[in-house]
Structures are given as structure tokens and as C-alpha cells.
Amino acid sequence: MKKHLLIILFGSLSMLAFAQTSDESDIKKVCETETRAWLEKDAATFNNCWQLRPYSRIIVTTEEGQTISIRSDQMAAANVENMGGGGTFANSNYQIHVEDNSAWATYDELKTDAAGPHPSYEIRLLEKVNGAWKIVAMSAHHYKAK
């Protein structure tokens, strides 16, 4: 009897660990899809990564120290001309926390374009909507590469 309980317990813990790994993988994917879409000026894909809520917001600190805050009503009105201008990116050092249908992810991002490298610290707040992770808010803090 004890052996069966241990098997059930181990199986349950294994499934829980797999579910968390799957969520983390899906969260990384949506964060990277959103960035790629931004750089490529792909508004449809970018918007598909987001679930706009009344509390949605984008906060960006530029390399020069300027802070930009964009509310959800401004995001809905954004046009493709304001999106990124190409280049590549690499994300690293992910830290992800999942709690039911909410999550946050922090990571380092390095965008590179014709002007050179643009490192930043990034955070995304996410919600699971109809089984898919969607970004509801973000913050990016750019700094000068050393």
C-alpha cells in the first residue's frame, strides 16, 4: 500500500513539474515572439502576444534616462510606424514565476542593429487567456553597453 502511495505521489509531482516547465517554455516563447514582431514591424503578431486590460501599461527607460509610459488606450491606437527598426535580439537569464493564471518573467535582452548593441533589463506581466499566455504589461530598462 505504501509503495502505491509513493508511486501516486511521485507521479503527481512529476506532472506538476512538467506543467510548470511547459508554462515557462510558453512564456519565453510569447516574450520572444513579441520582441521579434516589434523589430519586424509585424503589428498583427505583436498584438496577438498581448491581452489589453484597463491596467495594461508599457514603461520604458531609454539609454539616456528618459522614461516613457504608455497606457492601454494608447497601445490600442499605436501604429506600425512607431515599432522597431529591424535587427536581432537575444534573451538570457530568465526568471519566471507562475501562479495559477498569472505570471511574471524577467530577463536580460540584447538587441543589435546597425547602430550597435542595445542591452536592457526586461519584465513582462502575463495572464493565461483561453489557455494561452498573453502579455498584459511590460517594462524595459535600457542602458548603455560597456
Buried (B, 14 or more C-beta within 10 A) or exposed (E): EEEEEEEEEEEEEEEEEEEEEEBBEBBBEBBBBBBBBBBBBBBEBBBBBBBBBEEBBBBBBBEEEEEEEBBBEEBEEBEEEEBBEEBEBEBEEBEBEBEEEEBBBBBEBBBBBEEEEBBBBBBBBBBBEEEEBBBBBBBBBBEEEE
